[in-house]
Amino acid sequence: MADGSGPEGWTRSGVDAAALGPRRLRSLERMCDDHSFATLSALEITPELRCLEIGAGAGSVASWLAQRVPQGEVVATELDTAFLPDDIANLHPLRHDVLTDDFSPASFDLIHSRAVFQVFPDAASVLLRVLPWLKPGSWFVLEEIDGAPGVHSPLPQLSRANALILDFLERVVGGDRQHCRRVPMLLDQAGLVEVSASYRAHAVGAGSPAQDLIRLSLAQLEPGALRSGLGTEQEFGELDAWLDGNEAVDYSFVSISAWARKPRGQQ
């Protein structure tokens, strides 16, 4: 097995490598959508709003927003829009890099992003780059997924699996493993007001979205992790086998939802 994969085009766990990305995104949606929808439902979403979804993934949040702004528009950005729906009239997928591409100032009434800013080494600078796109008086919603709780699990396999994910984020992707802890503070330091946050814990266990997300995440990062010396092929195999049959329940992730309003006089 080269780089920890099975037969060519397939991962160790028997997932078609071409389907690994969308399957992982769907697991993330199953785990986090209820929390995201509850957060957004508490805000003032009126039918005519123009919304921006940064890093829309497979499009569950963008689709949900599109239903709630029937006279408005949802722009759903991604580096690769292949997994986004293209059959919703007021949802517009857009290939867009938040680090280099722009929108006109005050283009949107609501901006939402989930599990994107944590991959950046300097999320605060990216936030300051994005905020001019938001109209004064409008909401910015920043959501992240923190794997740190799983690192402290008494289940050694869960602890090691989440440590591998965070090590990969930091050492290979270049993200900030401490970012999730600072999300509300990030909004406050950017000059936003009415900052609030909520948190929801997600547990592993047989059939849980969290367990599926860990397994698919490890399958996706394994080749790069092996090249970077973050683990061994044997270790990834043992973790995959454990995740395939584990029925023990323990916290693995915490999803963070933070929201704040842009001051009415701020450009």
MARMIBA-985323 format. One line per field, with one value per residue (C-alpha): x, y, z; residue in one letter. Coordinates in Angstrom, 1 decimal, padded with zeros to 4 digits. Layout:
# residues N
c1 = X / ...
c2 = Y / ...
c3 = Z / ...
rest = A / ...
***
This chain:
# residues 267
c1 = 000.0 / 001.7 / 001.2 / -001.3 / -003.9 / -005.5 / -005.9 / -005.2 / -007.9 / -009.1 / -008.3 / -007.4 / -011.0 / -012.4 / -013.7 / -013.3 / -010.5 / -012.5 / -015.5 / -013.4 / -013.7 / -017.5 / -018.1 / -016.0 / -017.9 / -021.2 / -020.0 / -019.1 / -022.5 / -024.2 / -022.3 / -022.5 / -025.5 / -028.0 / -025.7 / -025.2 / -028.9 / -029.8 / -027.2 / -028.4 / -032.1 / -031.5 / -030.3 / -032.4 / -032.6 / -035.1 / -036.2 / -034.3 / -030.8 / -027.7 / -025.5 / -021.9 / -020.9 / -017.0 / -015.8 / -019.2 / -018.0 / -020.9 / -023.4 / -025.7 / -025.5 / -025.7 / -028.8 / -030.4 / -029.8 / -031.1 / -034.4 / -034.7 / -033.8 / -036.1 / -036.0 / -032.3 / -029.1 / -026.5 / -023.0 / -021.3 / -017.5 / -015.1 / -011.7 / -013.4 / -017.2 / -017.7 / -019.6 / -021.9 / -025.5 / -026.2 / -030.0 / -031.1 / -032.1 / -030.8 / -027.7 / -024.6 / -021.5 / -018.3 / -014.7 / -013.0 / -009.9 / -010.6 / -006.9 / -006.5 / -010.0 / -012.2 / -015.7 / -016.8 / -017.2 / -020.6 / -021.7 / -023.4 / -026.0 / -024.7 / -021.4 / -021.0 / -018.0 / -017.5 / -014.2 / -012.2 / -010.4 / -008.8 / -006.6 / -004.9 / -001.8 / -003.1 / -006.9 / -007.1 / -005.6 / -008.0 / -010.9 / -009.8 / -009.6 / -013.1 / -015.0 / -015.1 / -017.4 / -020.0 / -022.5 / -022.4 / -025.0 / -024.9 / -023.9 / -020.7 / -020.9 / -017.7 / -017.8 / -015.0 / -014.5 / -012.0 / -010.5 / -008.6 / -011.2 / -010.5 / -006.8 / -007.5 / -009.8 / -009.2 / -009.6 / -006.0 / -007.0 / -009.3 / -006.6 / -004.1 / -006.5 / -007.4 / -003.7 / -002.8 / -005.5 / -004.3 / -000.6 / -001.4 / -003.3 / -000.4 / 002.6 / 001.5 / -001.5 / 000.0 / -003.1 / -003.3 / -004.3 / -005.1 / -007.4 / -010.7 / -010.2 / -009.9 / -012.8 / -015.1 / -012.1 / -011.1 / -014.4 / -014.1 / -010.6 / -011.7 / -014.0 / -017.3 / -020.0 / -022.7 / -020.3 / -021.8 / -020.9 / -022.3 / -020.6 / -021.7 / -019.8 / -019.8 / -019.1 / -017.7 / -019.6 / -021.1 / -022.6 / -021.9 / -021.1 / -018.0 / -016.6 / -017.2 / -015.6 / -012.4 / -012.1 / -012.5 / -010.2 / -007.5 / -007.9 / -007.7 / -004.6 / -002.7 / -000.6 / 000.6 / 001.1 / 003.3 / 005.4 / 005.8 / 006.7 / 003.6 / 002.7 / 003.3 / 001.3 / 000.8 / -000.5 / -003.0 / -004.2 / -004.7 / -006.7 / -008.8 / -009.7 / -010.6 / -012.8 / -014.5 / -015.7 / -015.6 / -018.8 / -017.3 / -018.7 / -016.6 / -016.3 / -014.2 / -015.0 / -016.5 / -018.1 / -017.9 / -020.4 / -019.5 / -021.4 / -021.1 / -022.4 / -020.4 / -020.8 / -023.1 / -020.5 / -017.7 / -016.6
c2 = 000.0 / 003.2 / 006.2 / 004.3 / 003.8 / 000.6 / -000.4 / 002.5 / 005.1 / 003.8 / 004.7 / 002.3 / 002.3 / 001.3 / 004.8 / 005.8 / 008.4 / 010.6 / 010.5 / 011.2 / 015.0 / 015.2 / 012.4 / 014.2 / 017.4 / 015.6 / 014.2 / 017.7 / 018.9 / 016.1 / 017.0 / 020.8 / 021.9 / 021.9 / 024.3 / 026.5 / 026.7 / 027.5 / 030.4 / 031.9 / 031.5 / 033.8 / 036.6 / 039.0 / 037.2 / 038.9 / 037.7 / 040.3 / 039.9 / 039.4 / 036.8 / 035.6 / 032.1 / 031.9 / 028.3 / 026.8 / 023.2 / 021.0 / 023.8 / 022.9 / 026.3 / 028.2 / 026.2 / 026.8 / 030.5 / 030.6 / 029.2 / 032.1 / 034.9 / 034.1 / 037.7 / 038.0 / 036.1 / 033.8 / 033.9 / 030.6 / 030.8 / 027.9 / 027.2 / 024.3 / 024.7 / 021.1 / 020.0 / 023.0 / 022.8 / 024.5 / 024.2 / 026.8 / 030.0 / 032.5 / 030.5 / 031.4 / 029.3 / 031.3 / 030.1 / 032.5 / 032.7 / 034.8 / 035.5 / 037.1 / 037.8 / 040.7 / 042.0 / 045.6 / 047.4 / 046.9 / 044.1 / 041.9 / 042.0 / 038.8 / 037.0 / 033.4 / 031.1 / 027.7 / 025.7 / 028.0 / 030.7 / 028.1 / 026.9 / 030.4 / 031.2 / 034.8 / 034.6 / 038.2 / 039.6 / 037.7 / 038.9 / 042.5 / 041.9 / 040.5 / 043.0 / 045.8 / 043.5 / 043.6 / 046.5 / 048.6 / 047.3 / 043.8 / 040.4 / 038.4 / 034.8 / 032.9 / 029.2 / 026.7 / 023.1 / 022.5 / 019.1 / 019.8 / 018.1 / 014.8 / 015.2 / 015.0 / 012.0 / 009.0 / 006.9 / 006.6 / 006.0 / 009.1 / 011.2 / 010.1 / 010.6 / 014.1 / 014.9 / 013.8 / 016.0 / 019.1 / 018.4 / 018.2 / 021.4 / 023.2 / 021.6 / 020.8 / 023.2 / 026.0 / 026.7 / 027.9 / 025.1 / 027.7 / 029.8 / 028.1 / 029.2 / 032.8 / 033.1 / 035.5 / 037.6 / 037.8 / 039.5 / 041.8 / 042.9 / 043.5 / 046.3 / 044.4 / 044.9 / 042.8 / 039.8 / 036.6 / 032.9 / 029.4 / 026.0 / 022.5 / 019.3 / 016.3 / 012.8 / 009.7 / 006.4 / 003.9 / 005.7 / 009.2 / 012.0 / 012.9 / 009.4 / 009.3 / 012.8 / 011.7 / 008.5 / 010.3 / 013.2 / 010.7 / 008.9 / 012.3 / 013.5 / 010.2 / 010.5 / 014.0 / 013.1 / 010.1 / 012.2 / 014.8 / 012.1 / 012.8 / 009.1 / 005.6 / 003.4 / 000.9 / 003.6 / 004.9 / 001.3 / 000.7 / 003.9 / 003.2 / -000.3 / 001.2 / 003.9 / 001.2 / -000.6 / 001.8 / 002.0 / 004.0 / 007.5 / 010.5 / 014.1 / 014.6 / 018.0 / 021.3 / 023.5 / 027.2 / 029.7 / 033.4 / 036.3 / 040.1 / 043.1 / 045.6 / 049.1 / 051.3 / 054.0 / 051.5 / 051.2
c3 = 000.0 / -001.2 / 001.1 / 003.2 / 000.5 / -000.7 / -004.4 / -006.7 / -006.4 / -003.1 / 000.5 / 003.3 / 004.6 / 001.2 / 000.2 / -003.4 / -003.3 / -005.7 / -003.3 / -000.1 / -000.2 / -000.6 / 001.9 / 004.5 / 003.8 / 004.3 / 007.6 / 008.7 / 007.7 / 009.6 / 012.7 / 012.5 / 010.5 / 013.4 / 015.4 / 012.4 / 011.6 / 015.2 / 015.2 / 011.9 / 012.8 / 015.8 / 013.6 / 011.5 / 008.2 / 006.0 / 002.5 / 000.5 / 002.0 / 000.0 / 001.7 / 001.3 / 002.3 / 002.5 / 001.9 / 001.2 / 001.0 / -000.2 / 000.2 / 003.1 / 004.8 / 001.5 / 000.5 / 003.8 / 003.5 / -000.1 / 001.2 / 003.7 / 001.3 / -001.7 / -002.9 / -002.1 / -003.1 / -001.7 / -003.2 / -002.2 / -002.7 / -002.8 / -004.4 / -006.1 / -006.6 / -007.9 / -004.8 / -004.6 / -005.9 / -009.2 / -009.4 / -006.9 / -008.6 / -006.0 / -005.0 / -007.0 / -006.7 / -007.3 / -007.6 / -005.3 / -003.0 / 000.1 / 000.4 / -003.1 / -004.6 / -003.7 / -003.6 / -003.7 / -000.3 / 001.4 / -001.0 / 001.6 / 004.3 / 006.0 / 005.8 / 007.2 / 007.2 / 008.8 / 009.3 / 007.0 / 009.0 / 011.2 / 008.3 / 008.0 / 010.0 / 010.6 / 010.7 / 012.2 / 009.0 / 006.8 / 008.8 / 008.4 / 004.7 / 004.5 / 006.7 / 004.2 / 002.1 / 004.8 / 005.0 / 008.2 / 010.8 / 009.4 / 010.9 / 010.5 / 011.7 / 012.2 / 013.0 / 013.6 / 014.7 / 017.6 / 017.9 / 021.1 / 023.4 / 021.7 / 022.3 / 026.1 / 025.8 / 028.1 / 024.9 / 023.6 / 020.0 / 020.0 / 021.6 / 019.0 / 016.1 / 017.0 / 017.8 / 014.3 / 012.8 / 014.8 / 014.0 / 010.3 / 010.5 / 012.1 / 010.6 / 007.0 / 006.3 / 008.3 / 010.4 / 014.0 / 016.4 / 019.1 / 016.8 / 017.8 / 021.4 / 020.3 / 017.9 / 019.9 / 020.9 / 017.2 / 016.3 / 019.3 / 018.3 / 014.8 / 016.1 / 015.7 / 018.3 / 020.0 / 020.1 / 021.2 / 021.0 / 021.6 / 021.8 / 021.1 / 021.9 / 019.5 / 020.6 / 019.0 / 019.1 / 016.7 / 013.7 / 015.0 / 012.5 / 014.6 / 014.3 / 010.6 / 010.2 / 012.1 / 010.0 / 006.7 / 007.8 / 008.6 / 005.3 / 003.5 / 005.3 / 005.6 / 002.5 / 003.4 / 007.0 / 006.1 / 003.8 / 006.7 / 009.3 / 011.4 / 011.8 / 010.4 / 008.1 / 010.9 / 013.2 / 010.6 / 010.0 / 013.7 / 014.1 / 011.1 / 012.5 / 015.8 / 014.3 / 012.2 / 015.3 / 018.2 / 020.3 / 023.2 / 023.7 / 024.4 / 023.3 / 020.2 / 018.8 / 019.9 / 017.3 / 018.0 / 016.6 / 017.1 / 015.7 / 015.8 / 014.1 / 012.1 / 013.6 / 011.6 / 011.1 / 010.1 / 006.5
rest = M / A / D / G / S / G / P / E / G / W / T / R / S / G / V / D / A / A / A / L / G / P / R / R / L / R / S / L / E / R / M / C / D / D / H / S / F / A / T / L / S / A / L / E / I / T / P / E / L / R / C / L / E / I / G / A / G / A / G / S / V / A / S / W / L / A / Q / R / V / P / Q / G / E / V / V / A / T / E / L / D / T / A / F / L / P / D / D / I / A / N / L / H / P / L / R / H / D / V / L / T / D / D / F / S / P / A / S / F / D / L / I / H / S / R / A / V / F / Q / V / F / P / D / A / A / S / V / L / L / R / V / L / P / W / L / K / P / G / S / W / F / V / L / E / E / I / D / G / A / P / G / V / H / S / P / L / P / Q / L / S / R / A / N / A / L / I / L / D / F / L / E / R / V / V / G / G / D / R / Q / H / C / R / R / V / P / M / L / L / D / Q / A / G / L / V / E / V / S / A / S / Y / R / A / H / A / V / G / A / G / S / P / A / Q / D / L / I / R / L / S / L / A / Q / L / E / P / G / A / L / R / S / G / L / G / T / E / Q / E / F / G / E / L / D / A / W / L / D / G / N / E / A / V / D / Y / S / F / V / S / I / S / A / W / A / R / K / P / R / G / Q / Q
***
